[in-house]
Amino acid sequence: MSNPQAHRRAVILMSIAATLWSMAGVLTRQLQAAHGFEVTFWRSVFAGLFVAFALLFQLRGKAVAKVKAVGGLGLVSGLMWCVMFCCFMIALTLTTVANTLIVMSTSPLLTAFLAWLILRQRIAARTWLAITAAFVGIVWMFAGSLKQINATQLLGMTIAMGVPIAASINVIALKKAGHGVDLIPAVLLGAVFSAILMLPLMWPSHISMHDLSILAILGFFQLGLPCMMMVQASKTLSAPELGLLGLLEVLLGPIWAWLGAGEVPAQATLAGGAVVLAALVMNELTALRRQPIIADDMLPPVA
């Protein structure tokens, strides 16, 4: 069992991390001229700078060696972070915050499915039930949205699916390797890969100091800092707790976008999203009641 005080501190850290993640949508809506590729580039640059300076501060002269030590699996992990960074921000520029986050919320259940398919890991009946319910919710959301949104918004929802897919592949790769990759250098690599990928696509640039300051906030405090906080929290919290607390991003994101940018979610998104979130919450709560709190030193294990 973990120390109660350490556990409480980890809960606070993960709650803050999810809350910071949830600010992406409302901050993105404050941009004046920056387009999708440009937004993704600068957010990744600032996130990479934040993580790099954090590594240098913590490890001093050993930081470079720590990054080099990630090996081939670390590169795969970095590529998956790259996909997540790119798909998330591009989706936000094409569709609503609610649509993006609800699609992303399927990541824990998709991870469970891939664990069964690739790792031959036994999946509890409650998780299969949650997967089925979440699938119904996603179909409901997409089917209803076809009547209410244009092709651009639907494209954004499709691109958003890259986030849970990449996140699930990342977790499966790390599980198969026996937790052999340090997450923080992999996040740094993901930011570097993302910036390099977006660099030739961001021209002509329309960045202003106003937009650049917002993107700096996104990179530092919405991406770099909360990812590091999650790493710290994952050393104490169990997988169900991490998954449940991570849903704060999905719950809070549309609220901030509604209050701060006047972005009202479509009825189909609310209905389908409610089914998805109910399936996720019930699955994580059931798992939390059935297993003790154990220490984790990597990404959340499969639910």
BAZA-802135 format. One record per residue: residue in three letters; x, y, z of N, C-alpha, C, O in turn; residue number from 1. Coordinates in steps of 0.05 Angstrom, whole numbers. Example, Ala and Ser with C-alpha at 12.3 -4.5 7.8 and 13.67 -1.06 7.14 Angstrom:
REC  aa   n_px   n_py   n_pz  ca_px  ca_py  ca_pz   c_px   c_py   c_pz   o_px   o_py   o_pz   i
REC ALA    264   -114    156    246    -90    156    264    -66    156    285    -66    169   1
REC SER    257    -45    142    273    -21    143    258      1    157    268     23    161   2
END
This chain:
REC  aa   n_px   n_py   n_pz  ca_px  ca_py  ca_pz   c_px   c_py   c_pz   o_px   o_py   o_pz   i
REC MET     17    -24      0      0      0      0     18     25      0     39     25     12   1
REC SER      9     46    -13     24     70    -14     20     87     11      0     83     25   2
REC ASN     38    106     16     36    124     38     12    142     33     10    154     12   3
REC PRO     -6    146     53    -30    163     49    -23    191     41    -37    202     23   4
REC GLN     -3    202     53      5    230     46     15    231     18      9    250      3   5
REC ALA     32    212     10     42    211    -18     20    207    -38     19    219    -59   6
REC HIS      0    190    -30    -23    185    -47    -39    210    -51    -48    216    -73   7
REC ARG    -44    225    -30    -59    250    -31    -45    270    -49    -57    284    -65   8
REC ARG    -18    271    -46     -3    290    -62     -4    282    -92     -5    300   -109   9
REC ALA     -3    257    -98     -5    247   -125    -32    253   -138    -34    261   -161  10
REC VAL    -53    250   -122    -80    257   -131    -82    286   -139    -93    293   -160  11
REC ILE    -70    303   -122    -71    332   -128    -55    338   -153    -64    354   -170  12
REC LEU    -31    325   -156    -15    330   -180    -30    322   -205    -30    336   -225  13
REC MET    -42    298   -205    -56    288   -229    -81    305   -235    -88    309   -258  14
REC SER    -94    314   -214   -118    331   -218   -109    358   -231   -123    368   -249  15
REC ILE    -87    369   -222    -77    394   -233    -69    389   -262    -74    406   -280  16
REC ALA    -56    366   -268    -46    360   -295    -70    359   -314    -69    371   -336  17
REC ALA    -91    344   -306   -115    342   -324   -128    369   -328   -139    374   -349  18
REC THR   -129    385   -307   -141    412   -309   -125    429   -329   -137    444   -345  19
REC LEU    -99    428   -327    -82    443   -346    -86    433   -374    -87    449   -393  20
REC TRP    -87    407   -378    -92    396   -405   -119    407   -416   -121    412   -440  21
REC SER   -139    410   -399   -165    418   -408   -166    446   -418   -186    454   -430  22
REC MET   -145    462   -414   -145    490   -422   -138    494   -451   -139    516   -461  23
REC ALA   -130    473   -465   -121    475   -493   -142    488   -511   -136    506   -526  24
REC GLY   -166    478   -509   -187    488   -527   -193    517   -524   -193    532   -544  25
REC VAL   -197    527   -500   -205    555   -495   -182    573   -502   -186    595   -513  26
REC LEU   -157    565   -497   -134    582   -504   -130    583   -534   -124    604   -545  27
REC THR   -134    560   -548   -132    559   -577   -152    578   -590   -146    590   -610  28
REC ARG   -176    580   -578   -196    597   -589   -190    627   -587   -203    644   -599  29
REC GLN   -169    634   -571   -161    662   -568   -140    670   -589   -133    694   -590  30
REC LEU   -131    652   -605   -111    658   -626   -124    676   -647   -148    673   -653  31
REC GLN   -109    694   -658   -119    713   -678   -116    704   -707   -134    705   -723  32
REC ALA    -91    694   -713    -86    688   -742    -71    662   -746    -71    652   -768  33
REC ALA    -59    651   -726    -43    626   -729    -60    603   -738    -82    599   -728  34
REC HIS    -51    588   -758    -66    566   -769    -57    540   -756    -39    539   -739  35
REC GLY    -70    518   -763    -66    492   -750    -38    482   -748    -28    475   -727  36
REC PHE    -24    482   -771      4    472   -771     22    490   -755     40    481   -741  37
REC GLU     17    516   -757     33    536   -743     29    533   -713     48    535   -697  38
REC VAL      4    529   -705     -3    526   -677     11    501   -666     23    502   -644  39
REC THR     10    479   -680     23    454   -671     53    458   -669     65    448   -650  40
REC PHE     65    471   -689     94    475   -688    103    490   -663    120    481   -649  41
REC TRP     91    513   -658    101    530   -636     94    518   -609    110    520   -590  42
REC ARG     71    505   -607     65    491   -582     85    469   -576     94    466   -553  43
REC SER     93    454   -596    112    433   -593    140    444   -586    154    433   -569  44
REC VAL    147    467   -599    173    479   -593    175    488   -564    194    482   -550  45
REC PHE    154    502   -555    154    511   -527    153    488   -507    165    489   -486  46
REC ALA    138    467   -514    137    444   -496    164    430   -494    173    422   -473  47
REC GLY    177    427   -518    204    415   -518    224    431   -502    240    420   -488  48
REC LEU    222    458   -504    240    475   -489    236    472   -459    255    471   -443  49
REC PHE    210    470   -451    204    467   -423    215    440   -412    228    440   -391  50
REC VAL    210    418   -426    219    392   -417    250    391   -417    262    379   -399  51
REC ALA    262    403   -438    291    402   -440    304    417   -416    323    407   -404  52
REC PHE    294    441   -410    305    456   -388    300    442   -361    316    443   -343  53
REC ALA    277    428   -359    271    413   -334    291    390   -331    300    385   -309  54
REC LEU    297    376   -353    317    355   -352    345    366   -345    359    354   -329  55
REC LEU    352    388   -356    378    400   -350    380    409   -321    400    406   -308  56
REC PHE    358    419   -311    357    428   -283    359    405   -264    373    406   -243  57
REC GLN    345    383   -270    344    360   -253    369    342   -255    379    332   -235  58
REC LEU    379    339   -279    401    320   -284    428    332   -290    448    318   -291  59
REC ARG    428    359   -293    453    373   -300    467    361   -324    454    359   -345  60
REC GLY    491    352   -321    506    342   -344    498    314   -354    507    305   -375  61
REC LYS    479    301   -340    470    275   -348    445    275   -366    435    254   -375  62
REC ALA    435    299   -371    410    301   -386    413    290   -415    395    276   -424  63
REC VAL    434    297   -428    438    288   -456    440    258   -457    428    245   -474  64
REC ALA    455    246   -438    458    217   -437    432    204   -431    426    182   -441  65
REC LYS    415    217   -415    389    205   -408    371    204   -433    357    184   -437  66
REC VAL    372    224   -450    357    224   -475    367    203   -494    351    188   -506  67
REC LYS    393    201   -496    405    181   -514    399    152   -505    399    134   -521  68
REC ALA    395    149   -479    391    122   -468    363    110   -473    358     87   -466  69
REC VAL    345    125   -486    318    115   -489    317     92   -509    299     75   -507  70
REC GLY    336     90   -528    338     68   -547    315     68   -567    301     88   -570  71
REC GLY    313     45   -581    293     43   -603    265     45   -594    248     58   -607  72
REC LEU    258     33   -571    231     35   -560    224     64   -552    201     72   -555  73
REC GLY    244     78   -542    240    106   -535    233    123   -560    217    141   -559  74
REC LEU    246    116   -582    240    130   -608    211    124   -616    197    142   -625  75
REC VAL    202     99   -613    175     92   -620    156    108   -602    136    119   -611  76
REC SER    162    110   -576    145    125   -557    145    154   -565    124    167   -565  77
REC GLY    168    165   -573    170    193   -581    153    198   -606    140    219   -608  78
REC LEU    153    179   -625    136    182   -649    107    182   -642     91    197   -654  79
REC MET     99    166   -622     71    165   -614     63    192   -601     41    202   -605  80
REC TRP     81    202   -584     75    229   -573     73    249   -595     56    267   -593  81
REC CYS     89    247   -615     88    266   -638     61    264   -651     49    285   -657  82
REC VAL     51    241   -656     24    237   -668      3    250   -650    -15    264   -660  83
REC MET      5    246   -624    -15    257   -606    -14    288   -606    -35    300   -608  84
REC PHE     10    299   -605     13    328   -605      1    340   -631    -13    360   -630  85
REC CYS      8    328   -654     -1    338   -680    -31    335   -683    -45    355   -690  86
REC CYS    -42    311   -679    -70    306   -684    -88    323   -666   -109    333   -674  87
REC PHE    -80    326   -641    -96    341   -622   -100    370   -630   -122    380   -631  88
REC MET    -78    384   -636    -80    412   -642    -92    417   -669   -108    436   -672  89
REC ILE    -86    400   -689    -99    403   -715   -129    398   -713   -145    413   -726  90
REC ALA   -137    378   -697   -166    373   -694   -180    397   -681   -202    403   -689  91
REC LEU   -167    409   -662   -179    432   -648   -184    456   -667   -203    471   -663  92
REC THR   -167    458   -688   -171    480   -707   -192    473   -728   -200    491   -743  93
REC LEU   -202    448   -729   -221    440   -749   -249    435   -737   -269    438   -752  94
REC THR   -251    427   -712   -276    420   -700   -278    431   -672   -259    444   -663  95
REC THR   -300    425   -658   -304    437   -631   -286    423   -611   -277    401   -614  96
REC VAL   -283    437   -588   -268    425   -566   -282    400   -556   -268    380   -550  97
REC ALA   -308    401   -553   -323    378   -543   -320    354   -561   -315    332   -551  98
REC ASN   -322    358   -587   -319    335   -606   -291    323   -603   -288    298   -602  99
REC THR   -270    340   -601   -243    330   -600   -239    314   -574   -227    292   -575 100
REC LEU   -247    325   -552   -242    312   -526   -258    286   -522   -248    267   -511 101
REC ILE   -283    286   -532   -299    262   -529   -287    239   -545   -286    216   -536 102
REC VAL   -277    245   -569   -264    224   -585   -239    214   -571   -234    190   -571 103
REC MET   -224    233   -559   -199    225   -545   -205    208   -521   -188    192   -512 104
REC SER   -228    211   -509   -234    197   -484   -236    167   -487   -238    152   -467 105
REC THR   -236    157   -511   -237    128   -515   -210    114   -511   -209     90   -513 106
REC SER   -189    129   -506   -162    118   -504   -160     95   -483   -148     75   -490 107
REC PRO   -170     97   -459   -167     75   -440   -180     49   -449   -168     28   -445 108
REC LEU   -203     51   -462   -216     26   -471   -202     15   -496   -201     -9   -500 109
REC LEU   -192     32   -514   -178     23   -537   -152      9   -529   -144    -10   -541 110
REC THR   -139     19   -508   -115      7   -497   -121    -21   -487   -106    -40   -492 111
REC ALA   -144    -25   -473   -152    -51   -464   -156    -70   -487   -148    -94   -485 112
REC PHE   -169    -61   -508   -174    -78   -532   -147    -86   -545   -144   -110   -552 113
REC LEU   -128    -68   -548   -103    -75   -560    -87    -93   -542    -72   -110   -552 114
REC ALA    -90    -91   -516    -76   -109   -498    -86   -137   -501    -70   -156   -500 115
REC TRP   -112   -140   -505   -123   -167   -510   -114   -177   -538   -108   -201   -540 116
REC LEU   -114   -160   -558   -107   -169   -585    -78   -175   -589    -70   -194   -602 117
REC ILE    -60   -158   -577    -31   -160   -582    -17   -175   -560     -1   -193   -565 118
REC LEU    -23   -168   -535    -10   -180   -512    -24   -205   -501    -13   -218   -483 119
REC ARG    -47   -211   -512    -63   -233   -503    -69   -231   -474    -71   -251   -459 120
REC GLN    -73   -207   -465    -80   -202   -437   -110   -205   -432   -126   -196   -448 121
REC ARG   -117   -219   -410   -145   -223   -404   -159   -197   -397   -149   -182   -380 122
REC ILE   -181   -191   -409   -196   -166   -404   -222   -173   -389   -236   -191   -397 123
REC ALA   -227   -159   -367   -250   -164   -351   -276   -159   -366   -277   -143   -385 124
REC ALA   -297   -173   -358   -323   -170   -372   -333   -142   -370   -345   -131   -389 125
REC ARG   -328   -128   -347   -337   -101   -344   -324    -83   -365   -336    -63   -374 126
REC THR   -299    -88   -372   -285    -72   -392   -296    -76   -420   -299    -57   -435 127
REC TRP   -302   -102   -426   -315   -107   -452   -342    -93   -454   -349    -82   -475 128
REC LEU   -357    -92   -432   -383    -79   -431   -379    -49   -436   -394    -36   -450 129
REC ALA   -358    -38   -423   -352     -9   -426   -343     -3   -455   -351     18   -465 130
REC ILE   -328    -21   -467   -319    -17   -495   -344    -16   -513   -345      1   -531 131
REC THR   -362    -35   -509   -387    -35   -525   -403    -10   -522   -412      2   -542 132
REC ALA   -406     -1   -497   -422     23   -492   -408     48   -504   -421     65   -516 133
REC ALA   -382     49   -501   -367     72   -513   -369     72   -543   -372     93   -555 134
REC PHE   -368     49   -555   -371     47   -584   -398     57   -593   -400     72   -613 135
REC VAL   -419     50   -579   -446     59   -585   -447     90   -583   -458    104   -600 136
REC GLY   -434    101   -562   -433    130   -558   -419    144   -581   -428    165   -590 137
REC ILE   -397    133   -590   -381    145   -612   -398    145   -637   -399    165   -652 138
REC VAL   -410    122   -643   -427    120   -667   -450    140   -666   -456    153   -686 139
REC TRP   -462    143   -643   -484    162   -638   -474    190   -644   -487    206   -657 140
REC MET   -450    196   -633   -439    223   -635   -433    230   -665   -440    251   -674 141
REC PHE   -420    211   -679   -413    215   -707   -438    216   -724   -440    234   -742 142
REC ALA   -457    198   -720   -481    197   -736   -498    222   -733   -507    234   -753 143
REC GLY   -501    231   -708   -516    256   -704   -502    280   -714   -514    299   -724 144
REC SER   -475    280   -712   -460    303   -721   -461    307   -751   -458    329   -761 145
REC LEU   -464    285   -766   -466    286   -795   -488    305   -804   -487    317   -825 146
REC LYS   -509    308   -787   -532    325   -794   -528    354   -785   -542    371   -794 147
REC GLN   -508    359   -768   -505    385   -756   -479    399   -762   -476    423   -758 148
REC ILE   -459    385   -772   -433    397   -777   -425    394   -806   -436    377   -820 149
REC ASN   -405    410   -814   -396    409   -841   -373    389   -844   -365    376   -825 150
REC ALA   -364    386   -869   -343    366   -875   -317    373   -860   -302    354   -852 151
REC THR   -311    398   -856   -286    406   -842   -287    397   -813   -267    386   -803 152
REC GLN   -309    400   -800   -311    392   -772   -310    361   -769   -298    351   -751 153
REC LEU   -322    347   -788   -321    318   -788   -293    308   -792   -284    289   -780 154
REC LEU   -278    322   -810   -250    316   -814   -234    320   -788   -217    303   -781 155
REC GLY   -240    341   -773   -227    345   -747   -232    323   -728   -214    315   -713 156
REC MET   -257    313   -727   -264    290   -709   -249    265   -717   -240    250   -700 157
REC THR   -245    261   -743   -231    238   -753   -201    240   -746   -189    220   -737 158
REC ILE   -190    264   -749   -161    268   -742   -157    264   -712   -137    254   -703 159
REC ALA   -177    272   -696   -175    269   -667   -172    240   -659   -161    234   -638 160
REC MET   -182    221   -675   -179    193   -669   -150    184   -668   -144    164   -655 161
REC GLY   -133    200   -681   -104    193   -680    -93    195   -652    -73    181   -646 162
REC VAL   -105    211   -635    -95    215   -607    -99    189   -591    -79    179   -580 163
REC PRO   -123    178   -588   -126    154   -572   -112    130   -585   -102    112   -570 164
REC ILE   -111    129   -611    -97    106   -624    -67    107   -618    -56     87   -610 165
REC ALA    -55    131   -621    -26    133   -615    -21    129   -585     -1    116   -578 166
REC ALA    -38    140   -568    -35    136   -539    -36    107   -531    -20     98   -515 167
REC SER    -54     92   -543    -57     63   -537    -33     48   -547    -23     30   -533 168
REC ILE    -23     53   -571      1     40   -582     25     46   -564     41     28   -559 169
REC ASN     26     70   -554     48     78   -537     48     62   -511     69     52   -503 170
REC VAL     25     59   -499     23     44   -474     30     14   -479     44      2   -463 171
REC ILE     19      3   -501     24    -25   -506     54    -31   -511     64    -50   -501 172
REC ALA     67    -13   -526     96    -16   -531    112    -15   -504    130    -31   -501 173
REC LEU    104      3   -487    118      6   -461    113    -19   -443    131    -28   -430 174
REC LYS     88    -28   -444     82    -52   -428     97    -77   -438    107    -92   -422 175
REC LYS     99    -79   -464    113   -103   -476    143   -102   -470    155   -123   -468 176
REC ALA    154    -78   -467    182    -75   -461    188    -77   -431    211    -75   -423 177
REC GLY    168    -81   -415    172    -83   -386    179    -57   -373    195    -56   -355 178
REC HIS    166    -35   -382    170     -9   -370    199      0   -372    210     11   -352 179
REC GLY    212     -5   -394    241      1   -397    247     29   -407    271     34   -412 180
REC VAL    228     46   -412    233     72   -424    225     94   -405    203     94   -394 181
REC ASP    242    114   -401    236    137   -384    217    155   -400    224    163   -422 182
REC LEU    195    162   -389    174    177   -403    182    205   -410    175    215   -431 183
REC ILE    196    219   -392    202    247   -397    220    251   -422    213    269   -438 184
REC PRO    242    237   -426    256    240   -451    239    233   -476    243    245   -497 185
REC ALA    221    214   -473    204    207   -496    185    230   -502    179    235   -526 186
REC VAL    175    245   -482    159    268   -487    175    289   -501    165    302   -520 187
REC LEU    200    293   -493    218    312   -507    221    305   -536    220    322   -553 188
REC LEU    226    279   -541    230    270   -569    204    275   -585    205    283   -608 189
REC GLY    181    270   -572    156    274   -586    152    304   -594    143    309   -616 190
REC ALA    160    322   -576    158    350   -583    177    358   -605    170    373   -623 191
REC VAL    201    347   -605    221    352   -627    210    342   -653    211    356   -673 192
REC PHE    201    316   -653    191    305   -678    167    321   -689    165    326   -713 193
REC SER    149    329   -671    126    344   -679    134    371   -692    123    379   -712 194
REC ALA    153    385   -679    162    410   -690    175    407   -717    170    423   -736 195
REC ILE    191    386   -720    205    382   -746    184    375   -768    187    384   -790 196
REC LEU    164    359   -761    143    351   -780    127    375   -789    119    377   -812 197
REC MET    121    393   -770    104    416   -777    119    439   -790    107    456   -803 198
REC LEU    145    440   -787    161    463   -797    156    469   -827    151    492   -833 199
REC PRO    158    449   -845    154    456   -873    125    461   -880    119    472   -902 200
REC LEU    106    454   -862     78    458   -868     66    484   -857     43    491   -863 201
REC MET     82    498   -841     71    522   -827     73    547   -844     63    568   -835 202
REC TRP     86    546   -867     89    570   -883     66    574   -903     56    553   -912 203
REC PRO     57    598   -909     68    623   -898     59    628   -869     37    622   -862 204
REC SER     77    639   -853     72    642   -825     56    668   -820     62    689   -832 205
REC HIS     37    666   -802     20    690   -795     22    696   -765      4    708   -754 206
REC ILE     44    687   -753     46    689   -724     49    718   -715     63    733   -728 207
REC SER     36    725   -693     38    752   -681     48    748   -653     48    725   -642 208
REC MET     57    769   -640     66    767   -613     43    758   -594     48    744   -575 209
REC HIS     19    767   -601     -4    758   -585     -8    728   -586    -10    714   -566 210
REC ASP     -7    717   -611    -10    688   -615     14    673   -603     10    652   -591 211
REC LEU     38    684   -607     62    671   -597     61    668   -566     70    648   -555 212
REC SER     51    689   -553     49    688   -523     30    666   -514     35    652   -495 213
REC ILE      7    664   -529    -12    643   -522     -1    615   -527     -4    597   -511 214
REC LEU     14    612   -549     26    586   -555     48    579   -536     53    555   -530 215
REC ALA     62    599   -525     82    594   -505     69    583   -479     79    565   -467 216
REC ILE     46    595   -472     31    586   -449     22    557   -453     24    540   -435 217
REC LEU     12    551   -477      3    524   -484     26    505   -482     23    483   -470 218
REC GLY     49    512   -493     72    494   -493     83    489   -465     88    466   -458 219
REC PHE     86    510   -450     98    508   -423     78    495   -403     85    475   -390 220
REC PHE     54    507   -401     37    500   -379     13    482   -386      1    470   -368 221
REC GLN      7    479   -412    -15    461   -419     -4    434   -429    -19    414   -429 222
REC LEU     22    433   -437     33    408   -447     57    398   -431     57    377   -419 223
REC GLY     79    414   -431    103    405   -418    100    400   -388    107    378   -379 224
REC LEU     90    419   -373     87    416   -344     68    394   -336     75    377   -320 225
REC PRO     44    393   -347     25    371   -338     35    343   -346     30    324   -331 226
REC CYS     49    340   -368     60    314   -375     80    305   -354     81    281   -346 227
REC MET     97    323   -345    116    316   -324    102    311   -297    111    293   -282 228
REC MET     81    325   -292     65    320   -267     52    292   -268     50    279   -247 229
REC MET     43    284   -292     32    258   -294     52    236   -288     46    216   -275 230
REC VAL     77    240   -298     98    220   -293    102    217   -263    105    195   -253 231
REC GLN    103    240   -249    107    239   -220     84    225   -206     88    209   -188 232
REC ALA     59    232   -214     36    221   -201     34    191   -207     24    176   -190 233
REC SER     43    182   -230     40    153   -238     57    135   -220     53    111   -221 234
REC LYS     76    146   -206     93    130   -188     78    121   -163     86    102   -149 235
REC THR     55    135   -157     40    128   -133     12    119   -139      2    100   -126 236
REC LEU     -1    131   -158    -29    125   -164    -32     99   -179    -14     91   -195 237
REC SER    -54     85   -175    -60     61   -191    -70     69   -218    -78     92   -222 238
REC ALA    -70     50   -236    -80     55   -263   -108     65   -264   -114     85   -278 239
REC PRO   -128     53   -250   -155     63   -250   -157     92   -241   -172    108   -251 240
REC GLU   -141     99   -220   -142    127   -210   -131    146   -231   -143    167   -235 241
REC LEU   -109    139   -245    -99    156   -266   -119    160   -288   -123    182   -298 242
REC GLY   -132    138   -296   -152    139   -317   -176    157   -309   -185    173   -325 243
REC LEU   -185    153   -285   -208    168   -275   -202    198   -273   -217    214   -281 244
REC LEU   -179    204   -261   -171    232   -257   -166    245   -284   -170    269   -288 245
REC GLY   -155    229   -303   -150    240   -330   -175    248   -344   -174    265   -363 246
REC LEU   -198    237   -337   -224    245   -349   -232    273   -342   -250    284   -354 247
REC LEU   -218    285   -323   -224    313   -316   -219    331   -341   -233    351   -345 248
REC GLU   -200    323   -358   -195    339   -382   -219    339   -400   -227    359   -411 249
REC VAL   -231    315   -403   -255    312   -421   -279    327   -409   -294    339   -424 250
REC LEU   -281    327   -383   -304    340   -370   -301    370   -369   -321    385   -373 251
REC LEU   -277    380   -364   -272    408   -361   -268    423   -387   -276    446   -390 252
REC GLY   -256    410   -407   -249    423   -432   -273    437   -446   -271    461   -452 253
REC PRO   -295    423   -450   -318    436   -463   -330    458   -446   -341    478   -457 254
REC ILE   -328    456   -419   -338    477   -402   -322    503   -405   -334    524   -408 255
REC TRP   -295    500   -405   -278    524   -409   -284    537   -437   -286    561   -439 256
REC ALA   -287    520   -457   -292    530   -484   -319    544   -486   -323    563   -500 257
REC TRP   -339    534   -471   -365    546   -470   -364    573   -455   -375    593   -465 258
REC LEU   -351    573   -432   -350    597   -416   -331    618   -427   -337    642   -426 259
REC GLY   -308    609   -438   -288    628   -447   -289    634   -477   -277    654   -485 260
REC ALA   -302    618   -493   -303    623   -522   -331    621   -534   -334    624   -558 261
REC GLY   -351    617   -517   -378    615   -527   -384    592   -546   -401    593   -563 262
REC GLU   -368    570   -543   -371    547   -560   -390    527   -547   -382    512   -529 263
REC VAL   -415    526   -557   -435    509   -545   -435    482   -559   -437    480   -584 264
REC PRO   -431    459   -544   -430    433   -557   -456    426   -570   -478    433   -561 265
REC ALA   -455    411   -593   -479    401   -606   -493    381   -589   -481    367   -573 266
REC GLN   -519    378   -593   -535    358   -578   -525    330   -582   -525    314   -563 267
REC ALA   -518    323   -607   -508    296   -612   -482    291   -597   -477    269   -588 268
REC THR   -465    311   -595   -440    308   -581   -445    304   -551   -432    287   -538 269
REC LEU   -464    319   -540   -471    316   -512   -482    289   -506   -475    276   -486 270
REC ALA   -500    279   -523   -513    254   -518   -494    231   -521   -491    214   -503 271
REC GLY   -480    230   -544   -460    208   -548   -437    210   -528   -428    190   -519 272
REC GLY   -428    234   -522   -407    238   -503   -414    229   -475   -398    218   -461 273
REC ALA   -440    233   -468   -449    224   -441   -447    194   -439   -440    184   -418 274
REC VAL   -454    180   -460   -452    151   -460   -423    142   -457   -417    124   -442 275
REC VAL   -405    155   -473   -377    148   -471   -366    153   -443   -352    135   -432 276
REC LEU   -371    176   -432   -361    183   -406   -373    165   -384   -358    157   -366 277
REC ALA   -398    158   -386   -410    140   -367   -397    113   -367   -392    101   -346 278
REC ALA   -391    103   -391   -378     77   -394   -350     78   -382   -342     59   -368 279
REC LEU   -335    100   -387   -308    102   -377   -308    105   -346   -293     91   -333 280
REC VAL   -325    122   -336   -326    126   -307   -334    101   -292   -321     94   -272 281
REC MET   -354     87   -301   -363     62   -288   -340     41   -289   -336     27   -270 282
REC ASN   -327     39   -312   -305     20   -315   -283     26   -295   -273      8   -282 283
REC GLU   -275     52   -294   -252     59   -276   -260     57   -247   -244     48   -231 284
REC LEU   -284     64   -240   -293     62   -212   -294     33   -203   -286     27   -180 285
REC THR   -304     16   -220   -305    -13   -213   -277    -24   -210   -272    -39   -191 286
REC ALA   -259    -17   -228   -232    -26   -226   -219    -16   -200   -204    -30   -187 287
REC LEU   -224      9   -193   -213     21   -169   -222      7   -144   -206      3   -125 288
REC ARG   -247     -2   -143   -257    -16   -120   -246    -44   -118   -245    -56    -96 289
REC ARG   -237    -56   -140   -229    -84   -140   -199    -88   -138   -191   -111   -134 290
REC GLN   -183    -67   -139   -154    -71   -136   -142    -51   -117   -152    -29   -115 291
REC PRO   -121    -59   -102   -109    -40    -84    -93    -19    -98    -87    -21   -122 292
REC ILE    -86      2    -84    -70     23    -95    -41     14    -94    -30      8    -73 293
REC ILE    -29     12   -118     -1      3   -120     16     24   -134      5     42   -147 294
REC ALA     42     22   -130     59     42   -142     64     35   -171     69     12   -178 295
REC ASP     64     55   -188     70     52   -216     94     70   -223     96     92   -211 296
REC ASP    111     62   -240    134     78   -247    134     85   -277    155     92   -288 297
REC MET    111     82   -289    110     87   -318     82     96   -325     67    103   -308 298
REC LEU     75     95   -350     48    101   -358     28     82   -345     36     60   -337 299
REC PRO      2     89   -343    -17     72   -331    -19     45   -344    -20     44   -369 300
REC PRO    -18     23   -329    -22     -4   -341    -50     -6   -354    -67     12   -349 301
REC VAL    -55    -26   -369    -80    -30   -382   -102    -35   -362    -99    -50   -343 302
REC ALA   -125    -21   -366   -147    -24   -347   -160    -51   -349   -179    -57   -334 303
END
